[in-house]
Structures are given as C-alpha cells and as structure tokens.
Amino acid sequence: ENGEDMIIESETCKQGTMTTAESLDGRLLCASECAYGVENPYFQGAAFYAGTQVRRLSKGVNSVVVGETIDGIVVSFRGTVTGSPLDWLQNAALSLRKVKRLPGEVHSGFYQAITSM
C-alpha cells in the first residue's frame, strides 16, 4: 500500500445528443479514454446505458472505469501517463507471474497496478 486514498468518481449516464462510436473497437477506445477522466466526447462515444452509473476509481497512478454499455460490462484500465515516473516503473516490471486461480501468467506491472486498487 502506498498510503494514498482511493478516489471514486461517479457519473449517471443521460440520453445524449452526441454520436456513439460505430464499431465495438471504437466504443472500447472511448471507454478506455474514460479511465483518464469521465467526460465527453468519449463518455457518449462508449455507449454507456442511459440511467446507469459509470464509476472511475483511482489510487495513485492507477485508474479504472467500470460501466455498462450496449456491448456489456466494461472494465477499462488507464494506460501509461508519460509524465509519471511511478507509472514507468510499473511498466518496467516486465516479468510475468503466475496468479492463483488464473490460467497462464500476467505482466507483473499490470498485476501490481490492479492489486493496488
């Protein structure tokens, strides 16, 4: 634990006038951008259901957005912030590790990031 508090942002989806992305790839890209901040045009582009809650959880350099879209439940982790030395240190953890109850292996830096949440 790094002693930092968890920050939780919540946004209620409203029926909007902006266009949603036409493809699944486009909607997922919009959802991933929401892990940096829940705001338009990406918020509407991801096609989150109107009336549902989208939550963005952040702790230190790590952030995830969770919400329900027309494609299903989306859990999207923020990528690297180029100006963050801590983020680059997590990226440098290149080794793979086995995790109990999961098949295969996972990138150590990613595992460290998600377990910090």
N, CA, C and O atoms as a GROMACS GRO file, in nm:
protein
  468
    1GLU      N    1   0.083  -0.119   0.000
    1GLU     CA    2   0.000   0.000   0.000
    1GLU      C    3   0.088   0.125   0.000
    1GLU      O    4   0.188   0.131   0.071
    2ASN      N    5   0.050   0.223  -0.078
    2ASN     CA    6   0.126   0.346  -0.083
    2ASN      C    7   0.065   0.456   0.003
    2ASN      O    8   0.112   0.569   0.001
    3GLY      N    9  -0.039   0.424   0.079
    3GLY     CA   10  -0.098   0.519   0.172
    3GLY      C   11  -0.189   0.622   0.107
    3GLY      O   12  -0.242   0.709   0.176
    4GLU      N   13  -0.208   0.614  -0.023
    4GLU     CA   14  -0.294   0.711  -0.090
    4GLU      C   15  -0.439   0.665  -0.082
    4GLU      O   16  -0.468   0.545  -0.083
    5ASP      N   17  -0.528   0.762  -0.075
    5ASP     CA   18  -0.670   0.732  -0.067
    5ASP      C   19  -0.725   0.700  -0.206
    5ASP      O   20  -0.678   0.750  -0.307
    6MET      N   21  -0.826   0.616  -0.206
    6MET     CA   22  -0.896   0.584  -0.329
    6MET      C   23  -0.988   0.700  -0.364
    6MET      O   24  -1.058   0.752  -0.277
    7ILE      N   25  -0.987   0.741  -0.488
    7ILE     CA   26  -1.076   0.846  -0.538
    7ILE      C   27  -1.181   0.779  -0.624
    7ILE      O   28  -1.148   0.704  -0.715
    8ILE      N   29  -1.307   0.805  -0.594
    8ILE     CA   30  -1.416   0.745  -0.670
    8ILE      C   31  -1.499   0.855  -0.732
    8ILE      O   32  -1.553   0.941  -0.662
    9GLU      N   33  -1.510   0.853  -0.864
    9GLU     CA   34  -1.596   0.946  -0.936
    9GLU      C   35  -1.711   0.865  -0.993
    9GLU      O   36  -1.693   0.752  -1.038
   10SER      N   37  -1.829   0.922  -0.990
   10SER     CA   38  -1.946   0.852  -1.041
   10SER      C   39  -2.023   0.948  -1.131
   10SER      O   40  -2.040   1.065  -1.099
   11GLU      N   41  -2.068   0.898  -1.243
   11GLU     CA   42  -2.142   0.979  -1.338
   11GLU      C   43  -2.265   0.900  -1.381
   11GLU      O   44  -2.254   0.784  -1.419
   12THR      N   45  -2.382   0.964  -1.374
   12THR     CA   46  -2.504   0.900  -1.422
   12THR      C   47  -2.516   0.928  -1.570
   12THR      O   48  -2.509   1.043  -1.614
   13CYS      N   49  -2.534   0.823  -1.647
   13CYS     CA   50  -2.547   0.837  -1.792
   13CYS      C   51  -2.683   0.899  -1.826
   13CYS      O   52  -2.786   0.862  -1.771
   14LYS      N   53  -2.679   0.992  -1.916
   14LYS     CA   54  -2.801   1.058  -1.963
   14LYS      C   55  -2.814   1.031  -2.112
   14LYS      O   56  -2.715   1.006  -2.180
   15GLN      N   57  -2.936   1.037  -2.160
   15GLN     CA   58  -2.957   1.025  -2.303
   15GLN      C   59  -2.894   1.147  -2.367
   15GLN      O   60  -2.931   1.260  -2.334
   16GLY      N   61  -2.801   1.127  -2.457
   16GLY     CA   62  -2.729   1.240  -2.513
   16GLY      C   63  -2.758   1.261  -2.660
   16GLY      O   64  -2.824   1.181  -2.726
   17THR      N   65  -2.706   1.372  -2.708
   17THR     CA   66  -2.722   1.406  -2.849
   17THR      C   67  -2.595   1.373  -2.927
   17THR      O   68  -2.595   1.380  -3.050
   18MET      N   69  -2.488   1.336  -2.857
   18MET     CA   70  -2.363   1.303  -2.926
   18MET      C   71  -2.372   1.162  -2.984
   18MET      O   72  -2.449   1.079  -2.936
   19THR      N   73  -2.294   1.138  -3.084
   19THR     CA   74  -2.295   1.009  -3.152
   19THR      C   75  -2.207   0.909  -3.078
   19THR      O   76  -2.098   0.943  -3.030
   20THR      N   77  -2.254   0.786  -3.069
   20THR     CA   78  -2.169   0.680  -3.015
   20THR      C   79  -2.080   0.628  -3.127
   20THR      O   80  -2.113   0.641  -3.245
   21ALA      N   81  -1.968   0.570  -3.089
   21ALA     CA   82  -1.877   0.512  -3.188
   21ALA      C   83  -1.950   0.400  -3.262
   21ALA      O   84  -2.030   0.328  -3.202
   22GLU      N   85  -1.922   0.386  -3.390
   22GLU     CA   86  -1.995   0.290  -3.474
   22GLU      C   87  -1.951   0.146  -3.452
   22GLU      O   88  -2.032   0.054  -3.469
   23SER      N   89  -1.826   0.123  -3.414
   23SER     CA   90  -1.776  -0.014  -3.401
   23SER      C   91  -1.746  -0.047  -3.255
   23SER      O   92  -1.730   0.042  -3.172
   24LEU      N   93  -1.740  -0.176  -3.226
   24LEU     CA   94  -1.702  -0.221  -3.093
   24LEU      C   95  -1.564  -0.167  -3.056
   24LEU      O   96  -1.544  -0.119  -2.945
   25ASP      N   97  -1.470  -0.174  -3.149
   25ASP     CA   98  -1.335  -0.122  -3.123
   25ASP      C   99  -1.340   0.027  -3.086
   25ASP      O  100  -1.271   0.070  -2.994
   26GLY      N  101  -1.420   0.103  -3.159
   26GLY     CA  102  -1.433   0.246  -3.130
   26GLY      C  103  -1.494   0.272  -2.994
   26GLY      O  104  -1.450   0.361  -2.921
   27ARG      N  105  -1.597   0.193  -2.958
   27ARG     CA  106  -1.661   0.211  -2.827
   27ARG      C  107  -1.566   0.174  -2.714
   27ARG      O  108  -1.564   0.241  -2.611
   28LEU      N  109  -1.486   0.068  -2.734
   28LEU     CA  110  -1.389   0.029  -2.632
   28LEU      C  111  -1.277   0.134  -2.619
   28LEU      O  112  -1.230   0.160  -2.509
   29LEU      N  113  -1.236   0.192  -2.730
   29LEU     CA  114  -1.136   0.300  -2.724
   29LEU      C  115  -1.191   0.419  -2.646
   29LEU      O  116  -1.120   0.480  -2.566
   30CYS      N  117  -1.317   0.452  -2.669
   30CYS     CA  118  -1.380   0.562  -2.594
   30CYS      C  119  -1.388   0.528  -2.446
   30CYS      O  120  -1.360   0.614  -2.361
   31ALA      N  121  -1.425   0.405  -2.413
   31ALA     CA  122  -1.432   0.364  -2.272
   31ALA      C  123  -1.296   0.370  -2.207
   31ALA      O  124  -1.284   0.410  -2.091
   32SER      N  125  -1.191   0.330  -2.280
   32SER     CA  126  -1.057   0.334  -2.222
   32SER      C  127  -1.013   0.477  -2.195
   32SER      O  128  -0.942   0.503  -2.098
   33GLU      N  129  -1.054   0.570  -2.278
   33GLU     CA  130  -1.021   0.711  -2.255
   33GLU      C  131  -1.091   0.763  -2.130
   33GLU      O  132  -1.041   0.854  -2.064
   34CYS      N  133  -1.207   0.706  -2.096
   34CYS     CA  134  -1.279   0.746  -1.975
   34CYS      C  135  -1.204   0.708  -1.848
   34CYS      O  136  -1.232   0.764  -1.741
   35ALA      N  137  -1.109   0.616  -1.857
   35ALA     CA  138  -1.026   0.582  -1.740
   35ALA      C  139  -0.934   0.698  -1.703
   35ALA      O  140  -0.883   0.703  -1.592
   36TYR      N  141  -0.912   0.790  -1.796
   36TYR     CA  142  -0.835   0.912  -1.767
   36TYR      C  143  -0.924   1.020  -1.709
   36TYR      O  144  -0.877   1.106  -1.635
   37GLY      N  145  -1.052   1.017  -1.742
   37GLY     CA  146  -1.149   1.115  -1.694
   37GLY      C  147  -1.282   1.090  -1.762
   37GLY      O  148  -1.287   1.075  -1.884
   38VAL      N  149  -1.390   1.086  -1.686
   38VAL     CA  150  -1.522   1.059  -1.743
   38VAL      C  151  -1.577   1.189  -1.798
   38VAL      O  152  -1.636   1.269  -1.726
   39GLU      N  153  -1.557   1.208  -1.929
   39GLU     CA  154  -1.604   1.331  -1.993
   39GLU      C  155  -1.630   1.305  -2.140
   39GLU      O  156  -1.583   1.206  -2.196
   40ASN      N  157  -1.705   1.395  -2.200
   40ASN     CA  158  -1.736   1.383  -2.342
   40ASN      C  159  -1.621   1.438  -2.425
   40ASN      O  160  -1.546   1.522  -2.377
   41PRO      N  161  -1.606   1.391  -2.547
   41PRO     CA  162  -1.699   1.308  -2.625
   41PRO      C  163  -1.685   1.158  -2.597
   41PRO      O  164  -1.768   1.079  -2.644
   42TYR      N  165  -1.583   1.117  -2.524
   42TYR     CA  166  -1.557   0.975  -2.504
   42TYR      C  167  -1.666   0.907  -2.422
   42TYR      O  168  -1.699   0.791  -2.448
   43PHE      N  169  -1.721   0.977  -2.326
   43PHE     CA  170  -1.825   0.922  -2.239
   43PHE      C  171  -1.943   0.875  -2.324
   43PHE      O  172  -1.990   0.762  -2.308
   44GLN      N  173  -1.991   0.958  -2.414
   44GLN     CA  174  -2.104   0.921  -2.500
   44GLN      C  175  -2.059   0.826  -2.610
   44GLN      O  176  -2.136   0.738  -2.650
   45GLY      N  177  -1.936   0.841  -2.658
   45GLY     CA  178  -1.886   0.753  -2.762
   45GLY      C  179  -1.878   0.608  -2.720
   45GLY      O  180  -1.887   0.518  -2.804
   46ALA      N  181  -1.861   0.584  -2.590
   46ALA     CA  182  -1.851   0.447  -2.538
   46ALA      C  183  -1.986   0.377  -2.534
   46ALA      O  184  -1.991   0.255  -2.520
   47ALA      N  185  -2.094   0.451  -2.546
   47ALA     CA  186  -2.232   0.398  -2.546
   47ALA      C  187  -2.272   0.336  -2.413
   47ALA      O  188  -2.331   0.229  -2.408
   48PHE      N  189  -2.238   0.407  -2.302
   48PHE     CA  190  -2.287   0.364  -2.172
   48PHE      C  191  -2.439   0.379  -2.170
   48PHE      O  192  -2.492   0.475  -2.227
   49TYR      N  193  -2.508   0.285  -2.105
   49TYR     CA  194  -2.654   0.289  -2.099
   49TYR      C  195  -2.702   0.411  -2.020
   49TYR      O  196  -2.650   0.443  -1.914
   50ALA      N  197  -2.803   0.479  -2.076
   50ALA     CA  198  -2.865   0.592  -2.006
   50ALA      C  199  -2.928   0.543  -1.876
   50ALA      O  200  -2.990   0.437  -1.872
   51GLY      N  201  -2.912   0.621  -1.770
   51GLY     CA  202  -2.970   0.589  -1.640
   51GLY      C  203  -2.882   0.500  -1.553
   51GLY      O  204  -2.916   0.476  -1.437
   52THR      N  205  -2.771   0.450  -1.606
   52THR     CA  206  -2.681   0.367  -1.527
   52THR      C  207  -2.565   0.451  -1.474
   52THR      O  208  -2.542   0.562  -1.521
   53GLN      N  209  -2.494   0.396  -1.377
   53GLN     CA  210  -2.379   0.464  -1.318
   53GLN      C  211  -2.250   0.416  -1.384
   53GLN      O  212  -2.232   0.296  -1.407
   54VAL      N  213  -2.162   0.509  -1.413
   54VAL     CA  214  -2.026   0.476  -1.456
   54VAL      C  215  -1.935   0.522  -1.343
   54VAL      O  216  -1.946   0.636  -1.297
   55ARG      N  217  -1.847   0.434  -1.299
   55ARG     CA  218  -1.758   0.467  -1.188
   55ARG      C  219  -1.614   0.466  -1.235
   55ARG      O  220  -1.571   0.376  -1.307
   56ARG      N  221  -1.541   0.566  -1.193
   56ARG     CA  222  -1.398   0.573  -1.217
   56ARG      C  223  -1.330   0.568  -1.082
   56ARG      O  224  -1.352   0.655  -0.997
   57LEU      N  225  -1.245   0.468  -1.062
   57LEU     CA  226  -1.173   0.450  -0.937
   57LEU      C  227  -1.026   0.480  -0.963
   57LEU      O  228  -0.967   0.430  -1.058
   58SER      N  229  -0.967   0.563  -0.878
   58SER     CA  230  -0.827   0.599  -0.895
   58SER      C  231  -0.755   0.590  -0.762
   58SER      O  232  -0.808   0.629  -0.658
   59LYS      N  233  -0.634   0.538  -0.767
   59LYS     CA  234  -0.549   0.534  -0.649
   59LYS      C  235  -0.405   0.551  -0.698
   59LYS      O  236  -0.353   0.466  -0.771
   60GLY      N  237  -0.344   0.660  -0.658
   60GLY     CA  238  -0.208   0.688  -0.708
   60GLY      C  239  -0.212   0.706  -0.858
   60GLY      O  240  -0.293   0.782  -0.911
   61VAL      N  241  -0.123   0.635  -0.928
   61VAL     CA  242  -0.117   0.645  -1.073
   61VAL      C  243  -0.213   0.550  -1.143
   61VAL      O  244  -0.222   0.551  -1.266
   62ASN      N  245  -0.285   0.468  -1.068
   62ASN     CA  246  -0.372   0.367  -1.127
   62ASN      C  247  -0.517   0.413  -1.130
   62ASN      O  248  -0.565   0.477  -1.037
   63SER      N  249  -0.585   0.380  -1.240
   63SER     CA  250  -0.723   0.423  -1.257
   63SER      C  251  -0.798   0.320  -1.342
   63SER      O  252  -0.742   0.264  -1.436
   64VAL      N  253  -0.925   0.298  -1.307
   64VAL     CA  254  -1.009   0.205  -1.382
   64VAL      C  255  -1.149   0.265  -1.393
   64VAL      O  256  -1.196   0.332  -1.301
   65VAL      N  257  -1.213   0.241  -1.504
   65VAL     CA  258  -1.353   0.282  -1.521
   65VAL      C  259  -1.437   0.156  -1.541
   65VAL      O  260  -1.396   0.063  -1.611
   66VAL      N  261  -1.555   0.154  -1.477
   66VAL     CA  262  -1.646   0.040  -1.484
   66VAL      C  263  -1.784   0.093  -1.517
   66VAL      O  264  -1.833   0.186  -1.453
   67GLY      N  265  -1.846   0.034  -1.617
   67GLY     CA  266  -1.981   0.075  -1.654
   67GLY      C  267  -2.044  -0.023  -1.749
   67GLY      O  268  -1.976  -0.112  -1.802
   68GLU      N  269  -2.173  -0.008  -1.773
   68GLU     CA  270  -2.244  -0.097  -1.864
   68GLU      C  271  -2.273  -0.025  -1.995
   68GLU      O  272  -2.333   0.083  -1.996
   69THR      N  273  -2.230  -0.086  -2.103
   69THR     CA  274  -2.252  -0.031  -2.236
   69THR      C  275  -2.346  -0.123  -2.314
   69THR      O  276  -2.390  -0.226  -2.263
   70ILE      N  277  -2.376  -0.084  -2.436
   70ILE     CA  278  -2.460  -0.167  -2.522
   70ILE      C  279  -2.392  -0.300  -2.552
   70ILE      O  280  -2.457  -0.394  -2.598
   71ASP      N  281  -2.261  -0.309  -2.529
   71ASP     CA  282  -2.186  -0.431  -2.556
   71ASP      C  283  -2.170  -0.519  -2.432
   71ASP      O  284  -2.128  -0.634  -2.445
   72GLY      N  285  -2.203  -0.468  -2.314
   72GLY     CA  286  -2.188  -0.544  -2.190
   72GLY      C  287  -2.117  -0.461  -2.085
   72GLY      O  288  -2.107  -0.339  -2.098
   73ILE      N  289  -2.068  -0.526  -1.982
   73ILE     CA  290  -1.996  -0.458  -1.874
   73ILE      C  291  -1.854  -0.429  -1.924
   73ILE      O  292  -1.786  -0.518  -1.975
   74VAL      N  293  -1.811  -0.306  -1.908
   74VAL     CA  294  -1.677  -0.265  -1.949
   74VAL      C  295  -1.595  -0.234  -1.824
   74VAL      O  296  -1.638  -0.158  -1.738
   75VAL      N  297  -1.477  -0.293  -1.816
   75VAL     CA  298  -1.378  -0.262  -1.713
   75VAL      C  299  -1.253  -0.221  -1.788
   75VAL      O  300  -1.190  -0.303  -1.855
   76SER      N  301  -1.217  -0.094  -1.777
   76SER     CA  302  -1.108  -0.041  -1.857
   76SER      C  303  -1.004   0.027  -1.768
   76SER      O  304  -1.037   0.116  -1.690
   77PHE      N  305  -0.880  -0.017  -1.780
   77PHE     CA  306  -0.770   0.040  -1.702
   77PHE      C  307  -0.699   0.148  -1.782
   77PHE      O  308  -0.679   0.135  -1.902
   78ARG      N  309  -0.662   0.254  -1.712
   78ARG     CA  310  -0.588   0.363  -1.774
   78ARG      C  311  -0.450   0.313  -1.814
   78ARG      O  312  -0.390   0.231  -1.744
   79GLY      N  313  -0.400   0.362  -1.924
   79GLY     CA  314  -0.265   0.328  -1.968
   79GLY      C  315  -0.162   0.418  -1.903
   79GLY      O  316  -0.189   0.482  -1.801
   80THR      N  317  -0.046   0.423  -1.962
   80THR     CA  318   0.066   0.499  -1.906
   80THR      C  319   0.044   0.649  -1.919
   80THR      O  320   0.002   0.698  -2.024
   81VAL      N  321   0.072   0.722  -1.813
   81VAL     CA  322   0.079   0.868  -1.817
   81VAL      C  323   0.226   0.900  -1.836
   81VAL      O  324   0.308   0.872  -1.748
   82THR      N  325   0.261   0.959  -1.950
   82THR     CA  326   0.402   0.973  -1.986
   82THR      C  327   0.483   1.056  -1.887
   82THR      O  328   0.604   1.037  -1.877
   83GLY      N  329   0.420   1.147  -1.815
   83GLY     CA  330   0.493   1.231  -1.720
   83GLY      C  331   0.503   1.172  -1.580
   83GLY      O  332   0.544   1.242  -1.487
   84SER      N  333   0.467   1.045  -1.563
   84SER     CA  334   0.465   0.985  -1.430
   84SER      C  335   0.578   0.883  -1.414
   84SER      O  336   0.572   0.774  -1.473
   85PRO      N  337   0.681   0.916  -1.336
   85PRO     CA  338   0.790   0.820  -1.313
   85PRO      C  339   0.742   0.690  -1.250
   85PRO      O  340   0.792   0.583  -1.283
   86LEU      N  341   0.644   0.697  -1.159
   86LEU     CA  342   0.592   0.575  -1.096
   86LEU      C  343   0.525   0.485  -1.199
   86LEU      O  344   0.539   0.362  -1.194
   87ASP      N  345   0.452   0.545  -1.291
   87ASP     CA  346   0.390   0.468  -1.399
   87ASP      C  347   0.495   0.394  -1.481
   87ASP      O  348   0.477   0.277  -1.513
   88TRP      N  349   0.604   0.462  -1.514
   88TRP     CA  350   0.710   0.399  -1.593
   88TRP      C  351   0.778   0.287  -1.515
   88TRP      O  352   0.820   0.187  -1.573
   89LEU      N  353   0.790   0.303  -1.383
   89LEU     CA  354   0.847   0.196  -1.302
   89LEU      C  355   0.759   0.072  -1.305
   89LEU      O  356   0.809  -0.040  -1.313
   90GLN      N  357   0.626   0.092  -1.298
   90GLN     CA  358   0.536  -0.022  -1.310
   90GLN      C  359   0.549  -0.088  -1.446
   90GLN      O  360   0.545  -0.211  -1.457
   91ASN      N  361   0.564  -0.007  -1.551
   91ASN     CA  362   0.580  -0.062  -1.685
   91ASN      C  363   0.709  -0.143  -1.697
   91ASN      O  364   0.716  -0.240  -1.773
   92ALA      N  365   0.811  -0.102  -1.622
   92ALA     CA  366   0.941  -0.169  -1.631
   92ALA      C  367   0.940  -0.307  -1.564
   92ALA      O  368   1.033  -0.385  -1.582
   93ALA      N  369   0.836  -0.337  -1.489
   93ALA     CA  370   0.825  -0.469  -1.427
   93ALA      C  371   0.781  -0.567  -1.536
   93ALA      O  372   0.664  -0.605  -1.544
   94LEU      N  373   0.877  -0.607  -1.620
   94LEU     CA  374   0.847  -0.684  -1.741
   94LEU      C  375   0.822  -0.832  -1.720
   94LEU      O  376   0.771  -0.900  -1.808
   95SER      N  377   0.857  -0.881  -1.605
   95SER     CA  378   0.844  -1.025  -1.584
   95SER      C  379   0.696  -1.066  -1.577
   95SER      O  380   0.608  -0.987  -1.542
   96LEU      N  381   0.674  -1.191  -1.611
   96LEU     CA  382   0.540  -1.248  -1.600
   96LEU      C  383   0.533  -1.328  -1.471
   96LEU      O  384   0.634  -1.383  -1.425
   97ARG      N  385   0.415  -1.333  -1.412
   97ARG     CA  386   0.399  -1.408  -1.288
   97ARG      C  387   0.272  -1.492  -1.294
   97ARG      O  388   0.174  -1.455  -1.357
   98LYS      N  389   0.277  -1.603  -1.228
   98LYS     CA  390   0.158  -1.688  -1.214
   98LYS      C  391   0.073  -1.631  -1.101
   98LYS      O  392   0.125  -1.583  -1.000
   99VAL      N  393  -0.057  -1.638  -1.120
   99VAL     CA  394  -0.151  -1.589  -1.020
   99VAL      C  395  -0.246  -1.703  -0.986
   99VAL      O  396  -0.302  -1.766  -1.075
  100LYS      N  397  -0.264  -1.728  -0.858
  100LYS     CA  398  -0.355  -1.835  -0.816
  100LYS      C  399  -0.493  -1.812  -0.877
  100LYS      O  400  -0.538  -1.698  -0.889
  101ARG      N  401  -0.557  -1.918  -0.914
  101ARG     CA  402  -0.693  -1.920  -0.969
  101ARG      C  403  -0.705  -1.861  -1.109
  101ARG      O  404  -0.816  -1.847  -1.160
  102LEU      N  405  -0.594  -1.826  -1.172
  102LEU     CA  406  -0.598  -1.777  -1.310
  102LEU      C  407  -0.508  -1.865  -1.397
  102LEU      O  408  -0.398  -1.901  -1.356
  103PRO      N  409  -0.556  -1.899  -1.515
  103PRO     CA  410  -0.469  -1.975  -1.604
  103PRO      C  411  -0.362  -1.884  -1.664
  103PRO      O  412  -0.386  -1.764  -1.682
  104GLY      N  413  -0.248  -1.937  -1.695
  104GLY     CA  414  -0.144  -1.858  -1.760
  104GLY      C  415  -0.071  -1.765  -1.666
  104GLY      O  416  -0.067  -1.786  -1.545
  105GLU      N  417  -0.014  -1.661  -1.725
  105GLU     CA  418   0.065  -1.564  -1.650
  105GLU      C  419   0.018  -1.423  -1.683
  105GLU      O  420  -0.051  -1.400  -1.782
  106VAL      N  421   0.058  -1.328  -1.598
  106VAL     CA  422   0.018  -1.189  -1.616
  106VAL      C  423   0.142  -1.100  -1.599
  106VAL      O  424   0.232  -1.132  -1.522
  107HIS      N  425   0.145  -0.988  -1.671
  107HIS     CA  426   0.253  -0.890  -1.661
  107HIS      C  427   0.261  -0.839  -1.518
  107HIS      O  428   0.161  -0.795  -1.462
  108SER      N  429   0.378  -0.844  -1.458
  108SER     CA  430   0.394  -0.807  -1.316
  108SER      C  431   0.352  -0.664  -1.287
  108SER      O  432   0.288  -0.639  -1.185
  109GLY      N  433   0.385  -0.570  -1.375
  109GLY     CA  434   0.347  -0.430  -1.354
  109GLY      C  435   0.196  -0.411  -1.356
  109GLY      O  436   0.142  -0.336  -1.275
  110PHE      N  437   0.128  -0.480  -1.450
  110PHE     CA  438  -0.018  -0.472  -1.457
  110PHE      C  439  -0.080  -0.535  -1.332
  110PHE      O  440  -0.173  -0.480  -1.275
  111TYR      N  441  -0.027  -0.649  -1.291
  111TYR     CA  442  -0.079  -0.715  -1.172
  111TYR      C  443  -0.062  -0.626  -1.048
  111TYR      O  444  -0.152  -0.616  -0.965
  112GLN      N  445   0.053  -0.562  -1.038
  112GLN     CA  446   0.078  -0.470  -0.926
  112GLN      C  447  -0.022  -0.355  -0.930
  112GLN      O  448  -0.072  -0.313  -0.826
  113ALA      N  449  -0.050  -0.304  -1.048
  113ALA     CA  450  -0.144  -0.192  -1.062
  113ALA      C  451  -0.285  -0.232  -1.021
  113ALA      O  452  -0.351  -0.160  -0.946
  114ILE      N  453  -0.332  -0.348  -1.070
  114ILE     CA  454  -0.471  -0.384  -1.037
  114ILE      C  455  -0.487  -0.428  -0.893
  114ILE      O  456  -0.594  -0.408  -0.834
  115THR      N  457  -0.384  -0.488  -0.834
  115THR     CA  458  -0.397  -0.527  -0.694
  115THR      C  459  -0.387  -0.407  -0.600
  115THR      O  460  -0.426  -0.416  -0.483
  116SER      N  461  -0.335  -0.294  -0.648
  116SER     CA  462  -0.329  -0.175  -0.564
  116SER      C  463  -0.467  -0.109  -0.551
  116SER      O  464  -0.490  -0.029  -0.461
  117MET      N  465  -0.556  -0.144  -0.642
  117MET     CA  466  -0.690  -0.083  -0.641
  117MET      C  467  -0.773  -0.152  -0.534
  117MET      O  468  -0.890  -0.118  -0.516
   0.00000   0.00000   0.00000
